[in-house]
Amino acid sequence: MKITGKTAVYGIIGHPVKHSLSPLMQTEAFKEAGIDAVYVPFEVEPENLEEAVSGLRALSVKGFNVTVPHKEKVAQLLDFLTEDAEFLGAVNTVKNENGKLTGYNTDAEGFLRSLIEEGVELSEKKVLMFGAGGAARAVGYALLKGGVKFLNIVNRNFSRAKAVAELLSKRGNVLVYPLKESTIDVLLKDADIIVNATSVGMKEDDPPLFDYSKIPEGITVVDIIYNPPETPLLKAAKEKGCRTVNGLGMLVHQGAVAFEVWTGRKAPVKKMREVLERELYGSS
Ligand SMILES: NC(=O)c1ccc[n+]([C@@H]2O[C@H](COP(=O)([O-])OP(=O)(O)OC[C@H]3O[C@@H](n4cnc5c(N)ncnc54)[C@H](OP(=O)(O)O)[C@@H]3O)[C@@H](O)[C@H]2O)c1
């Protein structure tokens, strides 16, 4: 590509940032849309976050994504927050308009869009979600926004689950339970949708969250993990005739929403997905 004095600069801050797929995805998106812009990774140590944000502002970087471990802290360094970002206390996308920085959280919207794309209906559904980390907060919030009847949260660390439930219960019916087989047996019987928002299933030797042979037949099972594309949870769910959704759609759509925030243009979602599939799974 031809970089000139007019080329807009975007990027991502994180620590570590070198595994991020966003530079690849957003660069391809700008190219596909014919937008004169570059998107680069910025490695930012936690103690340098404030300085880094001031620098990005001063350099008129047009927008940037924020990843682990800066998503919460960065919220305190911005001029404005959207309702989603303020509620979740976490920002993954920043837009710079004449030196004024606005923080967005596109994870929740990205998750919702990925379910809509797959035809998953949320209204009045009963959801069992595993996890209470950063991703689970955004996913749980999105599920409640999508109109689920109630959200049962199970997490290994129970006090972490309680903290998430305290926040999310401002938006709907939320109950928390410990990660205990007998409790999960009961919860499974009343679930229309199961969502895994933990990191269990990323590694081949991860022990299962519960006995997957107990997944009810024909329900919907969502795993926000995108690599591997089919976790043991999703494999077992498929064998039970369930509709399954992995985390690739969430990854693509959180990026697509960021692209739209920055450019005001519709994101080339198909292209963004293709480039990620090729990079992650060697196909498209
Ligand atoms: N598709 C996407 O776009 C997208 C976006 C963000 C994240 N993700 C994926 O979501 C997952 C979670 O990310 P995060 O940022 O929320 O991480 P996090 O804040 O570190 O939370 C990790 C979660 O996994 C649970 N967990 C980890 N190991 C476990 C085990 N052996 N048994 C039971 N629970 C376990 C933790 O439980 P405790 O609280 O008990 O430790 C916690 O609930 C990751 O796999 C990440 O790749 C996907």
The ligand as a Gaussian input file, in Angstrom:
#p B3LYP/6-31G(d) Opt

LIG

0 1
 N      -14.576000     -14.561000      20.730000
 C      -14.102000     -13.448000      21.202000
 O      -14.107000     -12.401000      20.555000
 C      -13.542000     -13.419000      22.596000
 C      -13.351000     -12.184000      23.243000
 C      -12.837000     -12.197000      24.554000
 C      -12.486000     -13.404000      25.145000
 N      -12.694000     -14.578000      24.476000
 C      -12.354000     -15.857000      25.104000
 O      -13.051000     -15.926000      26.324000
 C      -12.305000     -16.674000      27.288000
 C      -12.293000     -15.927000      28.614000
 O      -11.631000     -14.685000      28.444000
 P      -11.572000     -13.587000      29.620000
 O      -10.927000     -12.398000      29.056000
 O      -12.883000     -13.459000      30.284000
 O      -10.565000     -14.291000      30.636000
 P      -10.473000     -14.113000      32.220000
 O      -10.943000     -12.755000      32.632000
 O       -9.105000     -14.554000      32.585000
 O      -11.550000     -15.196000      32.787000
 C      -11.314000     -16.562000      32.635000
 C      -12.571000     -17.329000      33.022000
 O      -12.326000     -18.729000      32.793000
 C      -12.496000     -19.441000      34.023000
 N      -11.575000     -20.580000      34.072000
 C      -10.282000     -20.616000      33.678000
 N       -9.770000     -21.843000      33.873000
 C      -10.764000     -22.604000      34.425000
 C      -10.850000     -23.957000      34.843000
 N       -9.810000     -24.797000      34.740000
 N      -12.037000     -24.414000      35.317000
 C      -13.109000     -23.582000      35.415000
 N      -13.083000     -22.276000      35.027000
 C      -11.919000     -21.793000      34.547000
 C      -12.239000     -18.428000      35.093000
 O      -12.795000     -18.874000      36.309000
 P      -12.239000     -18.287000      37.724000
 O      -12.881000     -16.940000      37.873000
 O      -12.722000     -19.285000      38.696000
 O      -10.745000     -18.225000      37.609000
 C      -12.938000     -17.208000      34.492000
 O      -14.329000     -17.306000      34.644000
 C      -10.936000     -16.890000      26.653000
 O      -10.891000     -18.201000      26.147000
 C      -10.888000     -15.931000      25.490000
 O      -10.134000     -16.413000      24.403000
 C      -13.212000     -14.600000      23.213000

